[in-house]
Amino acid sequence: MGYVGVPPQSGFITTAKQRVTGSTNNYVDLDHSISSLADVIVWVNFVKQDSTNLSLTTSTRITLGGTLVSSDIVEIAYLGKAVATQTPDTGTVTNDMLAGSIANSKLANSSITLNGSAVSLGGSATVGGDNTPSFYAQLTSNQSMSNNTWTKVQFNSEDFDTDNTYDNSTNYRFTPAVAGKYYVFSAVTVDAGGADRIYYAQTKIYKNGSEYSVSSIDYTNSLIRQSDVVIFSLMDLNTTDYVEIYSRVNNSTGVPTIQGTSGRPTFFGANKIIT
């Protein structure tokens, strides 16, 4: 006849049995633990034993009504305990049927590929790496500069530096030490010196001592006293490359300064990009 859904598995399920010979005891020890005599049927020399003549001494021992001789045969059938295995059809096992953890040794393939990276099943893995080295540094006091002259900004205070790759005391540069692609960012606040004198303000990212990218703001039509110039870039850096930040201001008169006071901070940071 036909079935609705997946047909049941065919085949016999064998009930667990035990055979004891050569014993001269008044008891038999069981291969499987039981909770009561109702869980088994006991035969002695093929004669079914009345459970009233038996006693369950422990969960794995039954005391018989008499003492065996070596030629006696004791057979025990465990009721409801199956010892055969049925193989389900392909595609019939669902997530709800799985419980607990599955050992790697039980899997046909002990690893999978995720976004191009091998991940070991049953273990832990970092896919694609992490975003370090990374750092963030600020300028904590005003820095002098000459008018219309490129000046390296001396970010002297680190909020964090995961791999000690930023020099905040001598060269004020980031040397990543780990090759990869990096997100580099900075903001430089400059002041004209007490009046609206700034024609334009610029910030540059330098790589290995040469200009890499520049950000400029032109105030020629309306001079301003203070300016915040923000710059950011994605950079491909090797282990020995270094990155610095430079600033330039063109004042109508007077000497500009790079601001390091609170409220309008001047900062520099970078972090490795996970690829």
ZAMARGU-4260 file (C-alpha; in steps of 0.2 Angstrom, whole numbers, plus 5000, padded with zeros to 4 digits):
<rodrens>
0) 5000/5000/5000 | 5005/5018/4998 | 5011/5030/5012 | 5009/5048/5015 | 5026/5056/5018
5) 5042/5045/5021 | 5039/5026/5021 | 5043/5017/5037 | 5060/5008/5037 | 5058/4989/5034
10) 5068/4975/5043 | 5067/4966/5060 | 5071/4974/5077 | 5079/4961/5088 | 5075/4961/5107
15) 5090/4960/5118 | 5094/4942/5125 | 5106/4934/5137 | 5111/4916/5139 | 5120/4909/5154
20) 5128/4892/5155 | 5140/4883/5167 | 5134/4892/5183 | 5133/4884/5200 | 5126/4899/5208
25) 5108/4903/5214 | 5108/4919/5204 | 5112/4926/5187 | 5121/4943/5184 | 5113/4953/5170
30) 5121/4961/5155 | 5109/4976/5156 | 5102/4986/5171 | 5084/4984/5174 | 5072/4992/5187
35) 5060/4978/5190 | 5057/4959/5186 | 5044/4965/5174 | 5057/4971/5162 | 5063/4953/5159
40) 5057/4935/5155 | 5068/4921/5163 | 5069/4903/5157 | 5079/4889/5165 | 5081/4874/5154
45) 5068/4882/5143 | 5055/4883/5156 | 5048/4900/5160 | 5051/4905/5178 | 5037/4913/5188
50) 5042/4930/5194 | 5036/4926/5211 | 5050/4914/5213 | 5063/4927/5208 | 5070/4942/5217
55) 5079/4957/5210 | 5094/4958/5222 | 5102/4973/5212 | 5098/4981/5196 | 5110/4969/5188
60) 5107/4953/5198 | 5092/4941/5199 | 5091/4928/5213 | 5083/4912/5207 | 5072/4900/5217
65) 5086/4887/5218 | 5104/4884/5215 | 5110/4880/5197 | 5121/4865/5191 | 5133/4867/5178
70) 5122/4859/5165 | 5108/4871/5167 | 5104/4884/5154 | 5097/4901/5159 | 5090/4912/5146
75) 5085/4930/5149 | 5074/4941/5137 | 5075/4960/5140 | 5058/4967/5136 | 5057/4983/5125
80) 5076/4984/5123 | 5081/4984/5105 | 5098/4980/5099 | 5097/4982/5080 | 5100/4998/5070
85) 5089/5005/5056 | 5097/5017/5043 | 5085/5032/5039 | 5082/5037/5021 | 5093/5051/5014
90) 5086/5068/5018 | 5074/5062/5032 | 5085/5068/5047 | 5081/5086/5052 | 5089/5098/5064
95) 5075/5094/5077 | 5081/5076/5077 | 5099/5081/5082 | 5103/5084/5100 | 5120/5087/5109
100) 5137/5089/5101 | 5143/5079/5086 | 5162/5073/5087 | 5173/5078/5073 | 5177/5059/5070
105) 5159/5056/5066 | 5159/5069/5052 | 5164/5064/5034 | 5174/5081/5032 | 5181/5089/5048
110) 5182/5106/5040 | 5172/5118/5030 | 5177/5133/5020 | 5170/5150/5025 | 5173/5165/5014
115) 5189/5157/5008 | 5196/5152/5025 | 5196/5134/5032 | 5187/5132/5048 | 5189/5117/5059
120) 5173/5109/5065 | 5171/5107/5083 | 5185/5120/5086 | 5187/5139/5086 | 5193/5149/5071
125) 5196/5167/5067 | 5189/5170/5049 | 5198/5183/5039 | 5210/5189/5053 | 5207/5204/5065
130) 5208/5223/5063 | 5225/5225/5072 | 5237/5233/5073 | 5227/5249/5077 | 5230/5265/5087
135) 5222/5282/5091 | 5233/5297/5096 | 5229/5315/5100 | 5238/5332/5101 | 5237/5338/5119
140) 5244/5355/5117 | 5245/5368/5104 | 5259/5366/5091 | 5268/5380/5082 | 5270/5381/5063
145) 5276/5393/5050 | 5264/5401/5039 | 5261/5392/5022 | 5273/5379/5027 | 5270/5360/5028
150) 5272/5355/5046 | 5272/5337/5053 | 5259/5336/5067 | 5266/5329/5083 | 5252/5318/5090
155) 5259/5315/5107 | 5246/5306/5117 | 5240/5289/5113 | 5222/5283/5118 | 5227/5265/5113
160) 5240/5257/5103 | 5237/5238/5101 | 5254/5233/5095 | 5265/5248/5099 | 5266/5253/5081
165) 5264/5272/5083 | 5279/5282/5089 | 5271/5296/5100 | 5288/5304/5106 | 5301/5305/5092
170) 5295/5303/5074 | 5276/5304/5077 | 5273/5290/5064 | 5263/5274/5062 | 5274/5259/5056
175) 5261/5244/5055 | 5273/5230/5056 | 5260/5219/5049 | 5257/5219/5030 | 5239/5223/5024
180) 5226/5235/5020 | 5223/5249/5032 | 5210/5263/5036 | 5220/5279/5040 | 5211/5294/5047
185) 5215/5311/5054 | 5208/5328/5059 | 5219/5344/5061 | 5212/5359/5069 | 5221/5375/5066
190) 5220/5393/5072 | 5224/5409/5063 | 5230/5418/5079 | 5215/5428/5085 | 5207/5435/5070
195) 5199/5429/5053 | 5215/5427/5043 | 5215/5409/5035 | 5215/5409/5016 | 5215/5390/5016
200) 5220/5375/5027 | 5226/5358/5021 | 5230/5341/5029 | 5241/5328/5020 | 5244/5309/5023
205) 5262/5305/5020 | 5268/5288/5016 | 5287/5284/5017 | 5290/5303/5017 | 5280/5307/5001
210) 5263/5314/4999 | 5249/5300/4998 | 5233/5310/4999 | 5228/5328/5003 | 5212/5337/5010
215) 5210/5356/5008 | 5197/5369/5012 | 5198/5386/5003 | 5192/5401/5013 | 5198/5414/5000
220) 5181/5422/4998 | 5177/5423/5017 | 5192/5422/5029 | 5190/5412/5045 | 5199/5411/5061
225) 5199/5392/5064 | 5197/5377/5053 | 5195/5358/5055 | 5202/5348/5040 | 5198/5330/5040
230) 5206/5317/5029 | 5205/5298/5028 | 5211/5285/5016 | 5213/5266/5012 | 5231/5261/5011
235) 5240/5246/5006 | 5255/5245/5018 | 5269/5233/5021 | 5279/5229/5037 | 5291/5243/5035
240) 5280/5257/5027 | 5277/5272/5038 | 5263/5285/5039 | 5263/5303/5045 | 5251/5318/5045
245) 5256/5335/5039 | 5247/5352/5040 | 5248/5368/5031 | 5239/5385/5033 | 5240/5401/5023
250) 5237/5416/5034 | 5234/5433/5028 | 5245/5440/5042 | 5251/5432/5059 | 5257/5415/5063
255) 5245/5400/5064 | 5245/5386/5076 | 5239/5368/5077 | 5226/5366/5091 | 5229/5353/5104
260) 5216/5359/5117 | 5200/5350/5122 | 5184/5353/5113 | 5191/5353/5095 | 5204/5339/5096
265) 5218/5335/5083 | 5219/5317/5081 | 5227/5303/5071 | 5222/5284/5070 | 5223/5269/5059
270) 5217/5251/5059 | 5220/5235/5049 | 5205/5230/5038 | 5198/5213/5039 | 5199/5205/5022
</rodrens>
